Each structure stands twice: as structure tokens, then as C-alpha cells.
């Protein structure tokens, strides 16, 4: 390929042999063809990259980059961004896939409205009771944009957006201090810092991405061992966040509100454990970062109340009501 593509699609790959073909099919058959597909191998142990190589032999727009050791999703995406040739970047998780007009819609939106990023709707597969990420219709700028993306009851990821590559590279320069592995909330962390490096946003409620249920994902697994991993990774994230207060003193309020949202998420993750161990360990982590709110009640209810006290989520009000009405028998 001699010309520079308009869009680089970045796909980190790690042990996804059952899903990667579906993801690649959705990329190579895009109605907008001025793209490259950058696949970053993060040293998995299955047949994923053999499948990728089969596709690469048939489509020269696919390039592959190999890590020498497993670094995690954040650093795999970082490698993709630093090696991307396109003016703009889009992202796909290898167990998800795009609508076939995703790049065309993203191209038209970003060219028409000339913003640093554009945001689109996504759909869960299979359909889920989970609340979809909120898309603001129209343009946002400055702190209104940053607050919307990182501070409210709105978990944000990368895969439903298109970014100016220069914004992402500036964000990564600021995040040079992050050491691998960084495996939890890594999407939202990059969205946060990219918003601090951006001036403008445009949102369109048009679905471009299918987020698919993967039972092996760490975010779907509810065991004590997985909770401990999440606690360790949350501790790491909160520690890394302290660096941003020094880099971005002008955005202290945005960073503090984001920090409270992470604290709320950690307490919510602890709600499924009947013993006090999960909640106690989570509270100990939060106390390290001056989160001092407490309450005395059953573990599930305690986790939900503390989650609410750090950041409001209306879903947690429903969980508390159902738990109380059922006299503690029903936990959702």
C-alpha cells in the first residue's frame, strides 16, 4: 500500500481464536475502504495469529505487530497507535465486531463536523439488561466534553469512537509512566486522558459496534480470585491517577470526579461476596487514597451504599430496593 489510509483500525489479540475471524470479517468488508487494519499480537498461546495471517495473505490492508511478551490490552493498543499510518484511529476488541458501515459513518461524521473525536452507539450481543454507554447527540467542547466522557454515570470505552491520531499520541506521551500490565479500566483511562488533550466531540446515536458476551472475560467472572485481581488492578489505576494530578493541575476537579467513579465501581464489584473479605479489602485500598466513607450493614447492602456515596448510579438504587424488599434474598 503506497497511500496513507484515512482510518487505522487497531485490534489487540490474545487467545481469541474462537472470535477473531468474525472481527476481521467485519473490518475487511467495510463499505469505506480507505483503511488499514493493525493487529497486535500480545503473545497468546492459541491459534489466533494463524487465523490473522490467513486473512493478511488475502488482504494487504492487514498488518501484524508482535510483542515479545504479554503486556496487556493497554500496551497492545499503545503499540497499535504508535505504528498506525492513518490520520484517525478506531478500535475493535477481537471478540466483538463492527457494523459494515461503521468506518463510512465515522468518516462522514468526523469530516463534516471537524472534531477531535466522534462517538457512536453500540449494541450488546446477545441482548442484555446492561445499560449501554450514553451518547450525547451533537457537539461538546472543553470541560463539558470532559465531564460527560469521564465523570458521570457513563462508562466509556474506545471501540464506539473515532479519534484524531495526534490526540491519542499526545495522551500516550503523558502516560509514559504506566508500566505493564494494565488490564482493568484501561479503556476509560485512555478516554480520560485523550479528553484532556482534546478540544471537541461530536456524538451520533447510530450503532456502529457490537459488544459480544465473552464468558472468559475478567469483567464477567465473579470469583474471589478474580475480585482480588480487580482489586489489585484498581489499586494500580488509582496510583497511576495520582501522576495525572501533577501533569494536569488545571483539571483537578475532573480527575477527582473520575477517581470517585472508580471507587464506586470497586465497591460495586465487591457486592457479590457474602463474606466481609471482599468489601474490607476494597475499603482498605480506597483508604490509601483518602476515601474515608463507611457504613455498618450487611456486606451486599454496604457495598451498594458505599458505591452510591462515591458516585451516583440509579441502577444501585434499584439493587438496594430489591434487596430490602426481598429481606436480603434477592441480589441483582
HELIX and SHEET records of a PDB file:
HELIX    1   1 UNK A   20  UNK A   28  1                                   9    
HELIX    2   2 UNK A   48  UNK A   58  1                                  11    
HELIX    3   3 UNK A   73  UNK A   83  1                                  11    
HELIX    4   4 UNK A  102  UNK A  113  1                                  12    
HELIX    5   5 UNK A  142  UNK A  150  1                                   9    
HELIX    6   6 UNK A  165  UNK A  174  1                                  10    
HELIX    7   7 UNK A  186  UNK A  196  1                                  11    
HELIX    8   8 UNK A  224  UNK A  247  1                                  24    
HELIX    9   9 UNK A  249  UNK A  251  5                                   3    
HELIX   10  10 UNK A  252  UNK A  269  1                                  18    
HELIX   11  11 UNK A  270  UNK A  272  5                                   3    
HELIX   12  12 UNK A  277  UNK A  288  1                                  12    
HELIX   13  13 UNK A  299  UNK A  310  1                                  12    
HELIX   14  14 UNK A  314  UNK A  325  1                                  12    
SHEET    1   A 8 UNK A  62  UNK A  66  0                                        
SHEET    2   A 8 UNK A  35  UNK A  41  1                                        
SHEET    3   A 8 UNK A   7  UNK A  13  1                                        
SHEET    4   A 8 UNK A  88  UNK A  93  1                                        
SHEET    5   A 8 UNK A 161  UNK A 164 -1                                        
SHEET    6   A 8 UNK A 117  UNK A 125 -1                                        
SHEET    7   A 8 UNK A 200  UNK A 212  1                                        
SHEET    8   A 8 UNK A  97  UNK A  98 -1                                        
SHEET    1   B 8 UNK A  62  UNK A  66  0                                        
SHEET    2   B 8 UNK A  35  UNK A  41  1                                        
SHEET    3   B 8 UNK A   7  UNK A  13  1                                        
SHEET    4   B 8 UNK A  88  UNK A  93  1                                        
SHEET    5   B 8 UNK A 161  UNK A 164 -1                                        
SHEET    6   B 8 UNK A 117  UNK A 125 -1                                        
SHEET    7   B 8 UNK A 200  UNK A 212  1                                        
SHEET    8   B 8 UNK A 138  UNK A 141 -1                                        
END                                                                             
